[in-house]
Amino acid sequence: MPFSDKLPPLAVEALRTLRHTYDRRGPNAFDEDATKIFHVIGWIIARVCGRERLVEAMETLKTAVNMEGIGEPDDGAEPSIH
C-alpha cells in the first residue's frame, strides 16, 4: 500500500503539485517558494483551526526533523512524512 493511501485527499493533492513543480523546475523550485508555502499553510491552519493547532503542527514537524536528521546523513532513520 502506498503511503499516500494513508493521507487525506488535500495532502495527496498538495504532494502531487509539489512533485510536479519539482519535476519541472528542479530542486531550486523549493528555495523561496517553499518558505512562502510554509507560511501560507501555517496561516491557514491558524485561521481555520486555531493557533493551538498550528503550534501542535509545528511541534510535530520539529519532532520529525529531529528524529530523521533532515539535512544530516542518517542511514538508520525511517522517514515519517515521505
HELIX and SHEET records of a PDB file:
HELIX    1   1 PHE A    3  LYS A    6  5                                   4    
HELIX    2   2 PRO A    9  ARG A   25  1                                  17    
HELIX    3   3 PRO A   27  PHE A   30  5                                   4    
HELIX    4   4 GLU A   32  CYS A   49  1                                  18    
HELIX    5   5 ARG A   51  GLU A   68  1                                  18    
END                                                                             
